[in-house]
Amino acid sequence: MRQLDGMNIKIFADGADVNGIENMYAKPWIKGFTTNPTLMRKAGIADYKAFALDVLKVVPDRPVSFEVFADEFEEMKSQAMEIASWGSNVNVKIPVSDTKRNFSGPLIRWLSMAGVKLNITAVMTLDQVRDIVDHLIGDTPAIISIFAGRIADTGIDPVPVMKDALKLLQSRPKAELLWASPRELLNIVQANEIGCHIITATNDILNKLQLLGKDHSEYSLETVEMFYNDATAAGYTIPYQRRAVAS
């Protein structure tokens, strides 16, 4: 897309619909894919592995992240090794902690030492980033997914957090920072401007990329036309009386 010229950030598509993933795979500017159990449940996925293998048939050569869903670290390890075996382009998503707030650091270190490409997810604080960096092995690629959109949902600007996270990752050149849960197209621009490596976005946001650089005067007119056309189509009426308009 011409609108993406000059952007260095890698754009991933986030979703759990195989047809939608296939459509996004046809776009060369989509550099990878992510999903999670919540998206999968909403999409009605019943068989986790069958879905994953279907996705990997559609996406054989770009990164795809699949998440463990156990809450015990030993079971997470087993799931992670199984997921990693599904394809050389798979990143295994590990939550930053279990549901009891226990940090996943030892598991991150073990998997990183085993050469498993990770995507550490649900990260929201710089302390978490520091701890993750301390447990990564330098030679193993990894993604750290900070949920910038959820940070913004709390009324906090995520941009300073993401900038500081990038500094923390400098000691791990194989680690990439991912801006997760974007809320609007602007977030892609923001993430690119600060040097974030990756952003993952759902199709509703990705479909707005055509608006990048759109002339605001034209957009204003289109909006006026939309309101007029919808009011006309709805058959709305207000009794008309000619009145003088003050200058």
Contacts in CASP RR format, 6 or more apart in sequence:
PFRMAT RR
TARGET T0000
AUTHOR 0000-0000-0000
METHOD contacts of the structure
MODEL  1
MRQLDGMNIKIFADGADVNGIENMYAKPWIKGFTTNPTLMRKAGIADYKA
FALDVLKVVPDRPVSFEVFADEFEEMKSQAMEIASWGSNVNVKIPVSDTK
RNFSGPLIRWLSMAGVKLNITAVMTLDQVRDIVDHLIGDTPAIISIFAGR
IADTGIDPVPVMKDALKLLQSRPKAELLWASPRELLNIVQANEIGCHIIT
ATNDILNKLQLLGKDHSEYSLETVEMFYNDATAAGYTIPYQRRAVAS
1 27 0 8 1.000
1 29 0 8 1.000
1 209 0 8 1.000
1 210 0 8 1.000
3 209 0 8 1.000
3 210 0 8 1.000
3 212 0 8 1.000
3 213 0 8 1.000
4 11 0 8 1.000
4 29 0 8 1.000
4 209 0 8 1.000
4 212 0 8 1.000
7 188 0 8 1.000
7 192 0 8 1.000
8 192 0 8 1.000
8 195 0 8 1.000
9 188 0 8 1.000
9 191 0 8 1.000
9 192 0 8 1.000
9 195 0 8 1.000
9 196 0 8 1.000
9 197 0 8 1.000
9 198 0 8 1.000
9 199 0 8 1.000
10 31 0 8 1.000
10 32 0 8 1.000
10 197 0 8 1.000
10 198 0 8 1.000
10 199 0 8 1.000
11 29 0 8 1.000
11 30 0 8 1.000
11 31 0 8 1.000
11 32 0 8 1.000
11 188 0 8 1.000
11 198 0 8 1.000
11 199 0 8 1.000
11 200 0 8 1.000
11 201 0 8 1.000
11 206 0 8 1.000
12 30 0 8 1.000
12 31 0 8 1.000
12 32 0 8 1.000
12 33 0 8 1.000
12 34 0 8 1.000
12 63 0 8 1.000
12 178 0 8 1.000
12 198 0 8 1.000
12 199 0 8 1.000
12 200 0 8 1.000
12 201 0 8 1.000
13 21 0 8 1.000
13 24 0 8 1.000
13 30 0 8 1.000
13 32 0 8 1.000
13 33 0 8 1.000
13 34 0 8 1.000
13 200 0 8 1.000
13 201 0 8 1.000
13 202 0 8 1.000
13 203 0 8 1.000
13 206 0 8 1.000
14 33 0 8 1.000
14 34 0 8 1.000
14 35 0 8 1.000
14 39 0 8 1.000
14 200 0 8 1.000
14 201 0 8 1.000
14 202 0 8 1.000
15 21 0 8 1.000
15 33 0 8 1.000
15 34 0 8 1.000
15 35 0 8 1.000
15 39 0 8 1.000
15 43 0 8 1.000
15 202 0 8 1.000
15 203 0 8 1.000
16 35 0 8 1.000
16 36 0 8 1.000
16 39 0 8 1.000
16 40 0 8 1.000
16 42 0 8 1.000
16 43 0 8 1.000
16 45 0 8 1.000
16 51 0 8 1.000
17 43 0 8 1.000
18 51 0 8 1.000
18 54 0 8 1.000
18 55 0 8 1.000
18 58 0 8 1.000
20 203 0 8 1.000
21 33 0 8 1.000
21 55 0 8 1.000
21 58 0 8 1.000
21 59 0 8 1.000
22 58 0 8 1.000
24 30 0 8 1.000
24 33 0 8 1.000
24 203 0 8 1.000
24 206 0 8 1.000
25 33 0 8 1.000
25 58 0 8 1.000
25 59 0 8 1.000
25 62 0 8 1.000
30 62 0 8 1.000
30 206 0 8 1.000
31 62 0 8 1.000
31 63 0 8 1.000
31 198 0 8 1.000
32 59 0 8 1.000
32 62 0 8 1.000
32 63 0 8 1.000
32 64 0 8 1.000
33 55 0 8 1.000
33 59 0 8 1.000
33 62 0 8 1.000
33 63 0 8 1.000
33 64 0 8 1.000
33 65 0 8 1.000
34 64 0 8 1.000
34 65 0 8 1.000
34 93 0 8 1.000
34 119 0 8 1.000
34 145 0 8 1.000
34 180 0 8 1.000
34 200 0 8 1.000
35 55 0 8 1.000
35 64 0 8 1.000
35 65 0 8 1.000
35 66 0 8 1.000
35 67 0 8 1.000
36 67 0 8 1.000
36 93 0 8 1.000
36 121 0 8 1.000
37 67 0 8 1.000
37 69 0 8 1.000
40 48 0 8 1.000
40 51 0 8 1.000
45 51 0 8 1.000
48 69 0 8 1.000
49 86 0 8 1.000
52 66 0 8 1.000
52 83 0 8 1.000
52 86 0 8 1.000
53 86 0 8 1.000
55 64 0 8 1.000
56 64 0 8 1.000
56 86 0 8 1.000
56 87 0 8 1.000
56 89 0 8 1.000
56 90 0 8 1.000
59 89 0 8 1.000
60 89 0 8 1.000
61 89 0 8 1.000
62 89 0 8 1.000
63 89 0 8 1.000
63 90 0 8 1.000
63 91 0 8 1.000
63 117 0 8 1.000
64 89 0 8 1.000
64 90 0 8 1.000
64 91 0 8 1.000
65 90 0 8 1.000
65 91 0 8 1.000
65 92 0 8 1.000
65 93 0 8 1.000
65 119 0 8 1.000
65 121 0 8 1.000
65 143 0 8 1.000
66 83 0 8 1.000
66 86 0 8 1.000
66 90 0 8 1.000
66 91 0 8 1.000
66 92 0 8 1.000
66 93 0 8 1.000
67 92 0 8 1.000
67 93 0 8 1.000
67 94 0 8 1.000
67 95 0 8 1.000
67 119 0 8 1.000
67 121 0 8 1.000
68 76 0 8 1.000
68 79 0 8 1.000
68 80 0 8 1.000
68 83 0 8 1.000
68 92 0 8 1.000
68 93 0 8 1.000
68 94 0 8 1.000
68 95 0 8 1.000
69 79 0 8 1.000
70 76 0 8 1.000
70 78 0 8 1.000
70 79 0 8 1.000
71 98 0 8 1.000
71 99 0 8 1.000
71 100 0 8 1.000
72 98 0 8 1.000
73 98 0 8 1.000
73 102 0 8 1.000
73 104 0 8 1.000
73 106 0 8 1.000
73 107 0 8 1.000
76 94 0 8 1.000
76 98 0 8 1.000
76 104 0 8 1.000
76 107 0 8 1.000
77 107 0 8 1.000
77 110 0 8 1.000
77 111 0 8 1.000
80 92 0 8 1.000
80 94 0 8 1.000
80 107 0 8 1.000
80 111 0 8 1.000
80 116 0 8 1.000
81 111 0 8 1.000
81 114 0 8 1.000
81 116 0 8 1.000
83 90 0 8 1.000
83 92 0 8 1.000
84 90 0 8 1.000
84 92 0 8 1.000
84 116 0 8 1.000
84 117 0 8 1.000
90 117 0 8 1.000
91 117 0 8 1.000
91 118 0 8 1.000
91 119 0 8 1.000
91 141 0 8 1.000
91 142 0 8 1.000
91 143 0 8 1.000
92 111 0 8 1.000
92 116 0 8 1.000
92 117 0 8 1.000
92 118 0 8 1.000
92 119 0 8 1.000
93 118 0 8 1.000
93 119 0 8 1.000
93 120 0 8 1.000
93 121 0 8 1.000
93 145 0 8 1.000
94 104 0 8 1.000
94 107 0 8 1.000
94 108 0 8 1.000
94 111 0 8 1.000
94 118 0 8 1.000
94 119 0 8 1.000
94 120 0 8 1.000
94 121 0 8 1.000
95 104 0 8 1.000
95 120 0 8 1.000
95 121 0 8 1.000
95 122 0 8 1.000
96 103 0 8 1.000
96 104 0 8 1.000
96 120 0 8 1.000
96 121 0 8 1.000
96 122 0 8 1.000
96 123 0 8 1.000
96 128 0 8 1.000
96 132 0 8 1.000
97 103 0 8 1.000
97 104 0 8 1.000
97 122 0 8 1.000
98 104 0 8 1.000
103 128 0 8 1.000
103 131 0 8 1.000
104 120 0 8 1.000
105 131 0 8 1.000
105 132 0 8 1.000
105 135 0 8 1.000
106 135 0 8 1.000
108 118 0 8 1.000
108 120 0 8 1.000
108 132 0 8 1.000
108 135 0 8 1.000
108 136 0 8 1.000
109 135 0 8 1.000
109 136 0 8 1.000
109 137 0 8 1.000
111 118 0 8 1.000
112 118 0 8 1.000
112 135 0 8 1.000
112 136 0 8 1.000
112 137 0 8 1.000
112 138 0 8 1.000
112 140 0 8 1.000
112 142 0 8 1.000
113 137 0 8 1.000
113 140 0 8 1.000
115 137 0 8 1.000
115 140 0 8 1.000
116 140 0 8 1.000
117 140 0 8 1.000
117 141 0 8 1.000
117 142 0 8 1.000
118 136 0 8 1.000
118 140 0 8 1.000
118 142 0 8 1.000
118 143 0 8 1.000
119 142 0 8 1.000
119 143 0 8 1.000
119 144 0 8 1.000
119 145 0 8 1.000
119 178 0 8 1.000
120 132 0 8 1.000
120 142 0 8 1.000
120 143 0 8 1.000
120 144 0 8 1.000
120 145 0 8 1.000
121 145 0 8 1.000
121 180 0 8 1.000
122 145 0 8 1.000
122 147 0 8 1.000
123 129 0 8 1.000
123 132 0 8 1.000
123 144 0 8 1.000
123 145 0 8 1.000
123 146 0 8 1.000
123 147 0 8 1.000
124 146 0 8 1.000
124 147 0 8 1.000
124 150 0 8 1.000
124 151 0 8 1.000
126 161 0 8 1.000
126 164 0 8 1.000
126 165 0 8 1.000
126 168 0 8 1.000
129 144 0 8 1.000
129 146 0 8 1.000
129 165 0 8 1.000
129 168 0 8 1.000
129 169 0 8 1.000
130 168 0 8 1.000
132 144 0 8 1.000
133 168 0 8 1.000
133 169 0 8 1.000
133 171 0 8 1.000
133 172 0 8 1.000
133 175 0 8 1.000
136 142 0 8 1.000
136 172 0 8 1.000
136 174 0 8 1.000
136 175 0 8 1.000
138 172 0 8 1.000
138 173 0 8 1.000
138 174 0 8 1.000
138 175 0 8 1.000
139 174 0 8 1.000
140 174 0 8 1.000
141 174 0 8 1.000
141 175 0 8 1.000
141 176 0 8 1.000
142 172 0 8 1.000
142 174 0 8 1.000
142 175 0 8 1.000
142 176 0 8 1.000
143 175 0 8 1.000
143 176 0 8 1.000
143 177 0 8 1.000
143 178 0 8 1.000
143 198 0 8 1.000
144 165 0 8 1.000
144 169 0 8 1.000
144 175 0 8 1.000
144 176 0 8 1.000
144 177 0 8 1.000
144 178 0 8 1.000
145 178 0 8 1.000
145 180 0 8 1.000
145 200 0 8 1.000
146 158 0 8 1.000
146 161 0 8 1.000
146 162 0 8 1.000
146 165 0 8 1.000
146 177 0 8 1.000
146 178 0 8 1.000
146 179 0 8 1.000
146 180 0 8 1.000
147 180 0 8 1.000
147 181 0 8 1.000
148 158 0 8 1.000
148 161 0 8 1.000
148 162 0 8 1.000
148 179 0 8 1.000
148 180 0 8 1.000
148 181 0 8 1.000
148 182 0 8 1.000
148 187 0 8 1.000
148 191 0 8 1.000
149 158 0 8 1.000
149 180 0 8 1.000
149 181 0 8 1.000
149 182 0 8 1.000
149 183 0 8 1.000
149 187 0 8 1.000
150 181 0 8 1.000
151 158 0 8 1.000
151 161 0 8 1.000
152 158 0 8 1.000
152 183 0 8 1.000
153 183 0 8 1.000
158 179 0 8 1.000
159 190 0 8 1.000
159 194 0 8 1.000
162 177 0 8 1.000
162 179 0 8 1.000
162 191 0 8 1.000
162 194 0 8 1.000
162 196 0 8 1.000
163 194 0 8 1.000
165 177 0 8 1.000
166 177 0 8 1.000
166 194 0 8 1.000
166 195 0 8 1.000
166 196 0 8 1.000
169 175 0 8 1.000
169 176 0 8 1.000
169 177 0 8 1.000
176 197 0 8 1.000
176 198 0 8 1.000
177 196 0 8 1.000
177 197 0 8 1.000
177 198 0 8 1.000
178 196 0 8 1.000
178 197 0 8 1.000
178 198 0 8 1.000
178 199 0 8 1.000
178 200 0 8 1.000
179 187 0 8 1.000
179 190 0 8 1.000
179 191 0 8 1.000
179 196 0 8 1.000
179 198 0 8 1.000
179 199 0 8 1.000
179 200 0 8 1.000
180 199 0 8 1.000
180 200 0 8 1.000
182 188 0 8 1.000
182 191 0 8 1.000
182 199 0 8 1.000
182 200 0 8 1.000
182 201 0 8 1.000
182 205 0 8 1.000
184 205 0 8 1.000
185 205 0 8 1.000
185 208 0 8 1.000
185 209 0 8 1.000
185 211 0 8 1.000
185 212 0 8 1.000
187 199 0 8 1.000
187 201 0 8 1.000
187 205 0 8 1.000
188 199 0 8 1.000
188 201 0 8 1.000
188 205 0 8 1.000
188 209 0 8 1.000
189 212 0 8 1.000
191 199 0 8 1.000
192 199 0 8 1.000
211 219 0 8 1.000
END
